[in-house]
Amino acid sequence: MSILKHYKEKLDLLKSTGNFRQFTANQQNDHWITIQNKTMLNLSSNDYLGLASKRHLTEQFLDEKSYYFSSSSSRLLTGNFEEYTLCEKALSDAFLGRSALLFNSGYHMNIGILPALADSQTLILADKLVHASIIDGIRLSQGKYLRYRHNDLEHLSQLIAKYHDSVEIERIIVVTESIFSMDGDEADLTQLVKLKKQFPKVMLYVDEAHAIGVRGHLGLGCAEQYQVISEIDFLVGTFGKAVASVGGYLICEPVIRDYLINTMRPLIFSTALPPINIAWTTFMFEHMQTMQRERHALGEISTYLQSEIIQKGYSSPSTSHLVPIIIGDSLKAVNQAKEMQAHGFYIMPVRPPTVPKNTARLRVSLTASIPKQALEKLVDIL
Ligand SMILES: *Cc1c(COP(=O)(O)O)cnc(C)c1O
């Protein structure tokens, strides 16, 4: 047998336990998705505002100007096109004049920032449920790190109090998401900011990947909603979800921006995104800020679905447009997802190890344009 046997056996194991993953080809149109000639309501999309399917915006954008399709280098060499400056200015203007820095993706951002900032005198305290990209960033860093129980600020403050006055610790970076991707619940940013203010060594790192576009009057995220934009040291997010583009961003102090430009490896050693992408991000970011109607509609259907699920006797921690229906058993969740798909609802099961043991779930991800009637039908067959 060849040298590849090892990998084949690993894959066979995944297949026999129902955990093998593969790409599925699909076509999408508004909130519909077609897979193998079957059209279903797309309840697994990150296009929360429905921006990605607005074809007239693409046409309007392409009519305005022509752009480079490659930046041909890192921004520190020749890749720093005007589009980058304009995009960061648009971000800075929206985020109360704070500094902004762009990254090639949210993943690049999260695997790059912490390794650049955290040395052996740094303690990272991360929520138990933070995204894989943040975990990878922590692993790549030289910092010490501990996890606190999910959204348990009591536990977090105990940990801070325990390590804050240690001579070995000069900085503590508290890392959380604002809306959590698997539970759809939220961190209490107001309390986190209060806590941080009690401890001079503490800085806050908040990932708004699921909240940008969705929360706040201008869609700037939970930080806008709770009026703490200026209090969060590292306010990060992605343009790949509601903003319907690609790339990550950081809102921070100017000194941090300069420091990262000088030290952050994924920023220094990777070709910058194409200028056309950056211009598209700016275009969509501006447009997104005007979408109060969609944000309102998304909020309405989210509250509706959350309460119906509880009424049906399921548990769901959600307070957002990400609405998990906790099933428990993995196989049950898989079968129930299949049944939902047979009824025309494209819902994916999420199983351990992505989520804790015995909390396999159906993860419903809502888009603003989905009519309430469609969800009523879903609730009926649950
Ligand atoms: C999706 C996601 C990312 C990664 O962003 P990309 O731009 O898709 O690489 C980072 N953090 C969180 C919390 C996410 O959900």
The ligand as an SDF file (V2000), in Angstrom:
LIG
                    3D

 15 15  0  0  0  0  0  0  0  0999 V2000
  -16.4020   33.6660    9.9330 C   0  0  0  0  0  0  0  0  0  0  0  0
  -15.6400   34.0820   11.1230 C   0  0  0  0  0  0  0  0  0  0  0  0
  -14.3010   34.4790   11.0250 C   0  0  0  0  0  0  0  0  0  0  0  0
  -13.5190   34.3360    9.7620 C   0  0  0  0  0  0  0  0  0  0  0  0
  -13.7920   35.3640    8.8690 O   0  0  0  0  0  0  0  0  0  0  0  0
  -13.4420   35.1680    7.3240 P   0  0  0  0  0  0  0  0  0  0  0  0
  -13.4470   36.5310    6.7830 O   0  0  0  0  0  0  0  0  0  0  0  0
  -14.5010   34.2860    6.7780 O   0  0  0  0  0  0  0  0  0  0  0  0
  -12.0960   34.5140    7.2550 O   0  0  0  0  0  0  0  0  0  0  0  0
  -13.6770   34.9730   12.1550 C   0  0  0  0  0  0  0  0  0  0  0  0
  -14.3230   35.0420   13.3330 N   0  0  0  0  0  0  0  0  0  0  0  0
  -15.5980   34.6300   13.4680 C   0  0  0  0  0  0  0  0  0  0  0  0
  -16.2530   34.7290   14.8040 C   0  0  0  0  0  0  0  0  0  0  0  0
  -16.2950   34.1250   12.3750 C   0  0  0  0  0  0  0  0  0  0  0  0
  -17.5410   33.7070   12.5140 O   0  0  0  0  0  0  0  0  0  0  0  0
  1  2  1  0
  2  3  1  0
  2 14  2  0
  3  4  1  0
  3 10  2  0
  4  5  1  0
  5  6  1  0
  6  7  2  0
  6  8  1  0
  6  9  1  0
 10 11  1  0
 11 12  2  0
 12 13  1  0
 12 14  1  0
 14 15  1  0
M  END
$$$$
